[in-house]
Amino acid sequence: NLISAAMVMGPISQYQLPFGTAAAIPPQAMPLTVVTCNVQGYQRDFSQVIRELIRLDPDVIAFQEALPDNALVQKHFGSWHVVHRGEFWIGSRYPVYFVDECRSQAFDRRTAVCASIDTPAGEVVLVNVHQMTARRSLNKLKGSGIVDGKGPNRVERNVLLRNDEASTTRDFVDHVANG
């Protein structure tokens, strides 16, 4: 059995045994830890989010609803490379550069920001996306929206606008991924 295993494994391992030295990881296989979070304007217990980020030890962080600047972010990630456009904050251990942003006419707002990150393994393109919530239109089904009967129509209109926004954002992602 040992001879058979050597005959099969020899060519696969290029006749090298991994004893005594660690196999080198090719640069293109370098892991990159990315964490994303809607920080909702740093409300609630944002210090708990910071503790979790420190525990995860990410290479890149992408926040949504990151308005305004935050003292805890500055304290813990002030030495990082940052792109901050409107509500979008992208922080990286590696140099990061703004590439482009997506604006949706449906709600007249920015829905995504694209950045380029120069990692030791090469360039990584990251798109930080945050689309309009359905919650606002669903709230129209309460109170006066039920009484006046306009709630369902408002929800349907919002669904159409959100679909338009999603389509615009998807086209943007396709564009930056292919261009």
N, CA, C and O of each residue as an XYZ file, in Angstrom:
716
protein
N       0.820     -1.201      0.000
C       0.000      0.000      0.000
C       0.859      1.258      0.000
O       0.540      2.238     -0.674
N       1.937      1.224      0.751
C       2.828      2.374      0.832
C       3.437      2.687     -0.534
O       3.546      3.853     -0.912
N       3.828      1.670     -1.263
C       4.412      1.859     -2.599
C       3.354      2.409     -3.551
O       3.657      3.281     -4.366
N       2.139      1.924     -3.464
C       1.053      2.429     -4.316
C       0.772      3.899     -4.013
O       0.599      4.707     -4.925
N       0.728      4.234     -2.725
C       0.493      5.632     -2.338
C       1.609      6.527     -2.851
O       1.341      7.635     -3.317
N       2.852      6.074     -2.775
C       3.979      6.862     -3.266
C       3.901      7.045     -4.774
O       4.247      8.108     -5.290
N       3.447      6.015     -5.484
C       3.327      6.127     -6.943
C       2.250      7.132     -7.345
O       2.388      7.824     -8.354
N       1.179      7.209     -6.556
C       0.094      8.149     -6.859
C       0.452      9.552     -6.372
O       0.315     10.521     -7.120
N       0.905      9.665     -5.132
C       1.167     10.969     -4.526
C       2.460     11.611     -5.021
O       2.577     12.836     -5.006
N       3.413     10.828     -5.450
C       4.690     11.383     -5.915
C       4.520     12.436     -6.988
O       4.974     13.566     -6.811
N       3.875     12.099     -8.105
C       3.692     13.107     -9.151
C       2.824     14.286     -8.702
O       3.078     15.423     -9.101
N       1.810     14.030     -7.882
C       0.934     15.106     -7.420
C       1.714     16.096     -6.563
O       1.549     17.307     -6.715
N       2.565     15.596     -5.660
C       3.329     16.477     -4.761
C       4.679     16.868     -5.344
O       5.516     17.435     -4.642
N       4.895     16.576     -6.601
C       6.158     16.857     -7.283
C       7.338     16.239     -6.518
O       8.423     16.817     -6.461
N       7.113     15.088     -5.948
C       8.118     14.310     -5.216
C       8.735     15.087     -4.054
O       9.901     14.887     -3.713
N       7.932     15.988     -3.440
C       8.410     16.757     -2.291
C       7.528     16.439     -1.097
O       6.310     16.305     -1.220
N       8.165     16.321      0.056
C       7.427     16.083      1.284
C       7.349     17.387      2.069
O       8.314     18.151      2.091
N       6.217     17.652      2.710
C       6.045     18.931      3.404
C       6.677     18.977      4.788
O       6.417     19.918      5.538
N       7.488     18.008      5.151
C       8.065     17.987      6.490
C       9.149     19.044      6.626
O       9.970     19.222      5.727
N       9.147     19.752      7.767
C      10.235     20.674      8.100
C      10.037     22.090      7.590
O      10.585     23.021      8.180
N       9.290     22.293      6.537
C       9.063     23.647      6.026
C       7.587     23.812      5.714
O       6.909     22.861      5.325
N       7.113     24.998      5.884
C       5.721     25.289      5.546
C       5.630     25.587      4.058
O       6.500     26.244      3.488
N       4.590     25.106      3.455
C       4.383     25.383      2.036
C       4.028     26.854      1.874
O       3.195     27.385      2.609
N       4.656     27.502      0.919
C       4.383     28.917      0.668
C       3.010     29.072      0.015
O       2.635     28.298     -0.865
N       2.274     30.080      0.459
C       0.988     30.382     -0.146
C       1.237     31.334     -1.298
O       1.827     32.396     -1.099
N       0.803     30.982     -2.498
C       1.008     31.900     -3.607
C       0.292     33.223     -3.325
O      -0.798     33.224     -2.753
N       0.897     34.355     -3.724
C       0.292     35.655     -3.409
C      -1.163     35.774     -3.843
O      -1.962     36.381     -3.130
N      -1.526     35.214     -4.990
C      -2.898     35.334     -5.456
C      -3.882     34.583     -4.569
O      -5.092     34.777     -4.693
N      -3.386     33.726     -3.673
C      -4.259     32.970     -2.778
C      -4.323     33.596     -1.384
O      -4.900     33.007     -0.470
N      -3.741     34.770     -1.217
C      -3.732     35.430      0.087
C      -5.158     35.726      0.555
O      -5.942     36.310     -0.192
N      -5.499     35.332      1.778
C      -6.846     35.629      2.269
C      -7.021     37.122      2.535
O      -6.077     37.804      2.935
N      -8.216     37.615      2.313
C      -8.555     39.013      2.570
C      -9.859     39.001      3.345
O     -10.887     38.561      2.828
N      -9.826     39.481      4.577
C     -11.020     39.486      5.414
C     -11.729     40.821      5.255
O     -11.168     41.876      5.549
N     -12.979     40.760      4.784
C     -13.797     41.952      4.563
C     -15.019     41.852      5.463
O     -15.691     40.821      5.502
N     -15.304     42.938      6.192
C     -16.481     42.999      7.052
C     -17.313     44.190      6.601
O     -16.779     45.268      6.337
N     -18.617     43.989      6.516
C     -19.520     45.076      6.146
C     -20.609     45.204      7.200
O     -21.030     44.216      7.802
N     -21.064     46.451      7.415
C     -22.049     46.681      8.462
C     -22.799     47.983      8.190
O     -22.188     49.005      7.876
N     -24.114     47.942      8.310
C     -24.908     49.162      8.297
C     -24.871     49.698      9.720
O     -25.482     49.121     10.620
N     -24.155     50.802      9.926
C     -23.950     51.318     11.280
C     -25.070     52.259     11.727
O     -25.058     52.745     12.858
N     -26.039     52.515     10.842
C     -27.225     53.312     11.171
C     -26.879     54.592     11.912
O     -27.437     54.892     12.967
N     -25.933     55.348     11.328
C     -25.543     56.622     11.930
C     -24.847     56.468     13.269
O     -24.851     57.394     14.080
N     -24.257     55.321     13.507
C     -23.527     55.010     14.750
C     -24.450     55.012     15.965
O     -24.009     55.280     17.083
N     -25.715     54.716     15.748
C     -26.657     54.680     16.855
C     -26.522     53.380     17.635
O     -25.742     52.495     17.283
N     -27.277     53.297     18.668
C     -27.277     52.176     19.606
C     -25.903     52.041     20.248
O     -25.253     53.052     20.515
N     -25.452     50.833     20.497
C     -24.172     50.631     21.164
C     -23.087     50.367     20.125
O     -22.688     49.223     19.908
N     -22.614     51.434     19.486
C     -21.617     51.285     18.434
C     -20.299     50.761     18.988
O     -19.524     50.153     18.249
N     -20.029     50.981     20.263
C     -18.798     50.443     20.846
C     -18.789     48.915     20.789
O     -17.720     48.311     20.706
N     -19.960     48.284     20.834
C     -20.044     46.829     20.707
C     -19.661     46.408     19.282
O     -19.012     45.378     19.097
N     -20.054     47.189     18.287
C     -19.655     46.913     16.896
C     -18.138     47.009     16.775
O     -17.509     46.162     16.141
N     -17.554     48.031     17.379
C     -16.095     48.206     17.342
C     -15.400     47.013     17.990
O     -14.412     46.510     17.454
N     -15.901     46.556     19.133
C     -15.304     45.390     19.797
C     -15.342     44.163     18.885
O     -14.376     43.403     18.821
N     -16.449     43.974     18.188
C     -16.568     42.830     17.276
C     -15.607     42.977     16.091
O     -15.013     41.994     15.650
N     -15.457     44.183     15.584
C     -14.512     44.414     14.484
C     -13.083     44.105     14.925
O     -12.320     43.485     14.184
N     -12.729     44.533     16.117
C     -11.382     44.259     16.630
C     -11.182     42.752     16.787
O     -10.109     42.230     16.487
N     -12.210     42.062     17.255
C     -12.126     40.607     17.415
C     -11.946     39.908     16.063
O     -11.182     38.948     15.956
N     -12.646     40.386     15.040
C     -12.568     39.778     13.716
C     -11.264     40.114     12.988
O     -10.842     39.374     12.099
N     -10.623     41.232     13.364
C      -9.351     41.648     12.773
C      -9.403     41.680     11.235
O      -8.600     41.020     10.575
N     -10.352     42.451     10.663
C     -10.495     42.459      9.207
C      -9.381     43.257      8.518
O      -8.688     44.059      9.143
N      -9.235     43.016      7.233
C      -8.325     43.793      6.393
C      -9.046     44.986      5.785
O      -8.439     46.026      5.529
N     -10.345     44.829      5.557
C     -11.171     45.865      4.934
C     -12.505     45.929      5.667
O     -13.076     44.901      6.031
N     -12.995     47.150      5.878
C     -14.302     47.358      6.497
C     -15.113     48.251      5.569
O     -14.606     49.251      5.059
N     -16.377     47.887      5.350
C     -17.288     48.700      4.545
C     -18.514     49.029      5.397
O     -19.270     48.138      5.783
N     -18.700     50.314      5.685
C     -19.860     50.766      6.457
C     -20.861     51.436      5.527
O     -20.492     52.056      4.530
N     -22.142     51.298      5.877
C     -23.206     52.066      5.263
C     -23.863     52.894      6.363
O     -23.799     52.539      7.540
N     -24.492     53.998      5.973
C     -25.096     54.956      6.902
C     -24.057     55.469      7.899
O     -24.344     55.615      9.087
N     -22.868     55.737      7.413
C     -21.749     56.188      8.249
C     -21.661     57.717      8.243
O     -20.664     58.292      7.806
N     -22.699     58.347      8.726
C     -22.729     59.803      8.845
C     -22.980     60.155     10.293
O     -23.781     59.478     10.936
N     -22.369     61.133     10.823
C     -21.162     61.837     10.367
C     -19.919     61.025     10.728
O     -20.006     59.821     10.968
N     -18.749     61.697     10.767
C     -17.540     61.000     11.222
C     -17.733     60.568     12.674
O     -18.509     61.175     13.412
N     -17.027     59.526     13.072
C     -17.221     58.970     14.400
C     -15.892     58.873     15.140
O     -14.893     58.427     14.576
N     -15.883     59.295     16.416
C     -14.659     59.297     17.222
C     -14.122     57.880     17.437
O     -12.906     57.688     17.434
N     -14.994     56.884     17.624
C     -14.523     55.511     17.828
C     -13.884     54.943     16.562
O     -12.896     54.211     16.632
N     -14.449     55.283     15.414
C     -13.847     54.837     14.150
C     -12.475     55.473     14.008
O     -11.509     54.804     13.641
N     -12.391     56.753     14.296
C     -11.103     57.460     14.199
C     -10.089     56.877     15.186
O      -8.918     56.712     14.845
N     -10.525     56.572     16.384
C      -9.624     56.035     17.412
C      -9.048     54.679     16.998
O      -7.847     54.451     17.143
N      -9.886     53.784     16.487
C      -9.448     52.418     16.202
C      -8.951     52.195     14.780
O      -8.185     51.265     14.526
N      -9.383     53.047     13.849
C      -9.008     52.849     12.447
C      -8.465     54.123     11.816
O      -8.453     54.259     10.593
N      -8.017     55.055     12.652
C      -7.501     56.341     12.168
C      -6.254     56.224     11.312
O      -5.992     57.101     10.489
N      -5.483     55.166     11.484
C      -4.263     54.993     10.682
C      -4.532     54.232      9.381
O      -3.625     54.055      8.568
N      -5.763     53.788      9.184
C      -6.112     53.042      7.985
C      -6.273     53.985      6.793
O      -6.416     55.197      6.947
N      -6.246     53.393      5.610
C      -6.552     54.121      4.383
C      -8.073     54.142      4.255
O      -8.732     53.127      4.482
N      -8.634     55.304      3.890
C     -10.096     55.455      3.921
C     -10.615     56.148      2.666
O      -9.994     57.068      2.133
N     -11.771     55.676      2.216
C     -12.596     56.381      1.240
C     -13.930     56.624      1.942
O     -14.573     55.677      2.396
N     -14.347     57.879      2.033
C     -15.609     58.224      2.697
C     -16.385     59.134      1.764
O     -16.023     60.294      1.564
N     -17.459     58.597      1.193
C     -18.307     59.339      0.262
C     -19.734     59.286      0.778
O     -20.364     58.228      0.778
N     -20.242     60.432      1.219
C     -21.597     60.459      1.747
C     -21.727     59.503      2.907
O     -20.968     59.584      3.873
N     -22.679     58.602      2.821
C     -22.920     57.632      3.902
C     -22.018     56.413      3.832
O     -22.064     55.561      4.720
N     -21.199     56.313      2.791
C     -20.361     55.129      2.590
C     -18.950     55.368      3.122
O     -18.308     56.365      2.789
N     -18.482     54.446      3.945
C     -17.127     54.507      4.514
C     -16.457     53.183      4.212
O     -16.976     52.123      4.563
N     -15.303     53.242      3.561
C     -14.506     52.047      3.294
C     -13.136     52.284      3.901
O     -12.445     53.233      3.532
N     -12.740     51.425      4.832
C     -11.429     51.508      5.462
C     -10.635     50.252      5.143
O     -11.185     49.152      5.077
N      -9.321     50.433      4.946
C      -8.488     49.301      4.565
C      -7.102     49.425      5.187
O      -6.578     50.525      5.361
N      -6.522     48.278      5.516
C      -5.123     48.248      5.957
C      -4.192     48.599      4.798
O      -3.054     49.020      5.004
N      -4.697     48.419      3.576
C      -3.910     48.652      2.364
C      -4.417     49.922      1.677
O      -5.537     50.362      1.936
N      -3.605     50.504      0.814
C      -4.058     51.715      0.114
C      -5.380     51.471     -0.617
O      -5.547     50.470     -1.315
N      -6.304     52.401     -0.441
C      -7.629     52.304     -1.060
C      -7.911     53.606     -1.797
O      -7.598     54.692     -1.309
N      -8.507     53.480     -2.981
C      -8.745     54.641     -3.835
C     -10.190     54.638     -4.319
O     -10.731     53.596     -4.688
N     -10.800     55.806     -4.311
C     -12.147     55.969     -4.856
C     -12.112     55.734     -6.357
O     -11.232     56.251     -7.046
N     -13.068     54.952     -6.876
C     -13.158     54.681     -8.308
C     -14.362     55.390     -8.914
O     -14.221     56.153     -9.870
N     -15.554     55.138     -8.357
C     -16.781     55.697     -8.929
C     -17.909     55.506     -7.933
O     -17.761     54.797     -6.937
N     -19.033     56.141     -8.209
C     -20.207     55.957     -7.371
C     -21.435     55.830     -8.249
O     -21.452     56.293     -9.389
N     -22.456     55.200     -7.705
C     -23.714     55.010     -8.411
C     -24.759     55.913     -7.778
O     -24.932     55.935     -6.560
N     -25.444     56.650     -8.624
C     -26.571     57.458     -8.160
C     -27.825     56.939     -8.828
O     -27.855     56.716    -10.039
N     -28.846     56.750     -8.036
C     -30.127     56.277     -8.545
C     -31.105     57.441     -8.625
O     -31.255     58.204     -7.670
N     -31.758     57.569     -9.752
C     -32.765     58.622     -9.903
C     -34.052     58.264     -9.170
O     -34.830     59.148     -8.812
N     -34.276     56.991     -8.949
C     -35.525     56.548     -8.323
C     -35.773     57.270     -6.998
O     -36.876     57.750     -6.739
N     -34.749     57.340     -6.177
C     -34.877     58.018     -4.885
C     -33.926     59.211     -4.785
O     -33.800     59.818     -3.722
N     -33.261     59.547     -5.885
C     -32.284     60.628     -5.938
C     -31.265     60.491     -4.805
O     -31.142     61.351     -3.933
N     -30.547     59.380     -4.858
C     -29.566     59.122     -3.814
C     -28.434     58.255     -4.345
O     -28.563     57.593     -5.376
N     -27.330     58.273     -3.622
C     -26.178     57.411     -3.913
C     -26.505     56.021     -3.380
O     -26.926     55.877     -2.232
N     -26.310     54.989     -4.217
C     -26.635     53.627     -3.790
C     -25.414     52.726     -3.656
O     -25.494     51.650     -3.064
N     -24.270     53.168     -4.211
C     -23.073     52.334     -4.142
C     -21.833     53.187     -4.377
O     -21.872     54.202     -5.072
N     -20.741     52.746     -3.781
C     -19.434     53.376     -3.991
C     -18.450     52.261     -4.324
O     -18.420     51.222     -3.665
N     -17.653     52.495     -5.351
C     -16.654     51.523     -5.778
C     -15.270     52.046     -5.400
O     -14.961     53.221     -5.596
N     -14.449     51.155     -4.858
C     -13.079     51.503     -4.487
C     -12.133     50.414     -4.972
O     -12.516     49.255     -5.131
N     -10.907     50.810     -5.197
C      -9.835     49.892     -5.572
C      -8.893     49.780     -4.383
O      -8.507     50.788     -3.792
N      -8.524     48.549     -4.035
C      -7.653     48.310     -2.885
C      -6.392     47.628     -3.389
O      -6.462     46.594     -4.053
N      -5.236     48.209     -3.073
C      -3.941     47.638     -3.472
C      -3.457     46.692     -2.386
O      -2.781     47.118     -1.449
N      -3.797     45.410     -2.501
C      -3.365     44.418     -1.522
C      -2.018     43.847     -1.957
O      -1.630     44.018     -3.112
N      -1.304     43.179     -1.072
C      -0.052     42.528     -1.470
C      -0.244     41.505     -2.597
O       0.699     41.205     -3.329
N      -1.456     40.972     -2.735
C      -1.735     39.992     -3.789
C      -2.206     40.646     -5.077
O      -2.463     39.958     -6.065
N      -2.323     41.976     -5.077
C      -2.788     42.686     -6.265
C      -4.038     43.493     -5.979
O      -4.517     43.556     -4.847
N      -4.551     44.103     -7.022
C      -5.714     44.986     -6.896
C      -6.980     44.178     -6.630
O      -7.214     43.131     -7.234
N      -7.788     44.697     -5.710
C      -9.114     44.152     -5.434
C     -10.097     45.305     -5.601
O      -9.883     46.395     -5.071
N     -11.173     45.056     -6.339
C     -12.213     46.063     -6.511
C     -13.360     45.711     -5.579
O     -13.854     44.583     -5.584
N     -13.779     46.680     -4.781
C     -14.843     46.477     -3.805
C     -15.965     47.463     -4.101
O     -15.712     48.645     -4.330
N     -17.195     46.984     -4.098
C     -18.358     47.850     -4.244
C     -19.175     47.749     -2.960
O     -19.639     46.673     -2.582
N     -19.339     48.890     -2.301
C     -20.108     49.000     -1.070
C     -21.513     49.459     -1.477
O     -21.676     50.555     -2.011
N     -22.527     48.621     -1.225
C     -23.886     48.860     -1.703
C     -24.841     49.040     -0.530
O     -24.765     48.325      0.469
N     -25.747     50.015     -0.674
C     -26.809     50.206      0.317
C     -28.040     50.730     -0.410
O     -28.065     51.868     -0.879
N     -29.043     49.897     -0.493
C     -30.248     50.284     -1.208
C     -31.343     50.726     -0.254
O     -31.291     50.446      0.944
N     -32.322     51.411     -0.792
C     -33.435     51.942     -0.004
C     -34.179     50.794      0.679
O     -34.401     49.735      0.091
N     -34.547     51.029      1.901
C     -35.269     50.029      2.674
C     -36.746     49.979      2.269
O     -37.310     50.986      1.841
N     -37.353     48.836      2.404
C     -38.793     48.700      2.164
C     -39.597     49.156      3.374
O     -40.807     49.367      3.292
N     -38.908     49.302      4.491
C     -39.572     49.627      5.757
C     -40.410     50.904      5.672
O     -41.513     50.950      6.216
N     -39.906     51.933      5.001
C     -40.635     53.209      4.952
C     -41.992     53.058      4.273
O     -42.990     53.606      4.742
N     -42.027     52.320      3.173
C     -43.319     52.168      2.496
C     -44.234     51.226      3.274
O     -45.450     51.418      3.290
N     -43.671     50.227      3.907
C     -44.507     49.324      4.702
C     -45.153     50.047      5.873
O     -46.250     49.689      6.303
N     -44.473     51.063      6.386
C     -45.052     51.862      7.470
C     -46.298     52.617      7.008
O     -47.117     53.015      7.836
N     -46.450     52.816      5.705
C     -47.632     53.503      5.159
C     -48.877     52.628      5.286
O     -49.995     53.109      5.100
N     -48.693     51.370      5.596
C     -49.836     50.477      5.788
C     -50.432     50.611      7.187
O     -51.422     49.957      7.516
N     -49.817     51.465      8.005
C     -50.338     51.702      9.341
C     -51.089     53.040      9.363
O     -50.913     53.876      8.478
N     -51.903     53.221     10.361
C     -52.562     54.508     10.614
C     -53.335     55.052      9.427
O     -54.235     54.396      8.903
N     -52.969     56.277      9.003
C     -53.734     56.972      7.966
C     -53.696     56.239      6.625
O     -54.619     56.383      5.824
N     -52.652     55.461      6.366
C     -52.572     54.696      5.116
C     -53.671     53.664      5.006
O     -54.097     53.318      3.904
N     -54.129     53.175      6.129
C     -55.239     52.219      6.139
C     -56.559     52.969      6.028
O     -57.460     52.573      5.288
N     -56.653     54.067      6.786
C     -57.892     54.837      6.814
C     -58.206     55.434      5.446
O     -59.331     55.314      4.962
N     -57.217     56.078      4.816
C     -57.486     56.728      3.521
C     -57.380     55.761      2.343
O     -57.715     56.129      1.217
N     -56.912     54.509      2.587
C     -56.843     53.513      1.524
C     -55.672     53.678      0.576
O     -55.567     52.924     -0.392
N     -54.782     54.640      0.818
C     -53.657     54.897     -0.096
C     -52.414     54.072      0.236
O     -51.465     54.040     -0.548
N     -52.412     53.412      1.379
C     -51.242     52.650      1.806
C     -50.784     51.616      0.794
O     -49.606     51.606      0.439
N     -51.675     50.730      0.306
C     -51.236     49.726     -0.665
C     -50.640     50.332     -1.941
O     -49.655     49.816     -2.469
N     -51.230     51.418     -2.434
C     -50.684     52.069     -3.630
C     -49.295     52.641     -3.372
O     -48.429     52.595     -4.246
N     -49.083     53.178     -2.176
C     -47.759     53.709     -1.820
C     -46.723     52.587     -1.758
O     -45.580     52.764     -2.180
N     -47.128     51.441     -1.231
C     -46.222     50.296     -1.167
C     -45.875     49.823     -2.579
O     -44.711     49.562     -2.880
N     -46.887     49.714     -3.444
C     -46.637     49.283     -4.822
C     -45.710     50.257     -5.546
O     -44.810     49.827     -6.268
N     -45.916     51.554     -5.364
C     -45.040     52.557     -5.996
C     -43.616     52.409     -5.471
O     -42.655     52.489     -6.236
N     -43.484     52.195     -4.173
C     -42.157     52.033     -3.591
C     -41.461     50.791     -4.119
O     -40.252     50.815     -4.349
N     -42.196     49.713     -4.316
C     -41.621     48.487     -4.874
C     -41.073     48.767     -6.268
O     -39.977     48.317     -6.600
N     -41.816     49.500     -7.085
C     -41.350     49.838     -8.433
C     -40.087     50.694     -8.383
O     -39.150     50.467     -9.149
N     -40.061     51.670     -7.488
C     -38.879     52.526     -7.344
C     -37.675     51.718     -6.865
O     -36.562     51.907     -7.357
N     -37.896     50.819     -5.909
C     -36.799     49.984     -5.400
C     -36.274     49.047     -6.492
O     -35.069     48.807     -6.576
N     -37.168     48.520     -7.322
C     -36.732     47.681     -8.442
C     -35.888     48.487     -9.421
O     -34.878     47.996     -9.926
N     -36.300     49.725     -9.691
C     -35.527     50.593    -10.577
C     -34.151     50.882     -9.970
O     -33.135     50.834    -10.664
N     -34.132     51.179     -8.681
C     -32.867     51.431     -7.996
C     -31.964     50.193     -8.040
O     -30.763     50.315     -8.282
N     -32.524     49.022     -7.813
C     -31.745     47.783     -7.848
C     -31.167     47.549     -9.239
O     -30.017     47.131     -9.372
N     -31.951     47.814    -10.263
C     -31.478     47.639    -11.634
C     -30.335     48.603    -11.956
O     -29.334     48.204    -12.551
N     -30.482     49.858    -11.565
C     -29.426     50.857    -11.777
C     -28.150     50.452    -11.051
O     -27.054     50.556    -11.600
N     -28.299     49.994     -9.823
C     -27.134     49.591     -9.027
C     -26.479     48.352     -9.632
O     -25.252     48.264     -9.680
N     -27.267     47.414    -10.085
C     -26.711     46.206    -10.709
C     -25.932     46.560    -11.982
O     -24.856     46.015    -12.229
N     -26.484     47.480    -12.789
C     -25.779     47.924    -14.001
C     -24.441     48.564    -13.638
O     -23.440     48.360    -14.326
N     -24.431     49.336    -12.557
C     -23.194     49.968    -12.087
C     -22.170     48.909    -11.685
O     -21.006     48.990    -12.076
N     -22.597     47.923    -10.910
C     -21.679     46.857    -10.472
C     -21.116     46.117    -11.695
O     -19.918     45.842    -11.760
N     -21.980     45.801    -12.651
C     -21.522     45.142    -13.876
C     -20.496     46.009    -14.600
O     -19.481     45.507    -15.083
N     -20.761     47.302    -14.673
C     -19.852     48.233    -15.363
C     -18.469     48.283    -14.701
O     -17.452     48.180    -15.388
N     -18.426     48.438    -13.381
C     -17.116     48.531    -12.718
C     -16.412     47.177    -12.688
O     -15.182     47.126    -12.656
N     -17.165     46.087    -12.696
C     -16.548     44.762    -12.704
C     -15.938     44.431    -14.060
O     -14.956     43.694    -14.138
N     -16.510     44.967    -15.112
C     -16.051     44.653    -16.463
C     -15.253     45.768    -17.119
O     -14.799     45.624    -18.254
N     -15.083     46.855    -16.425
C     -14.454     47.968    -17.119
C     -13.319     48.547    -16.433
O     -12.713     49.494    -16.933
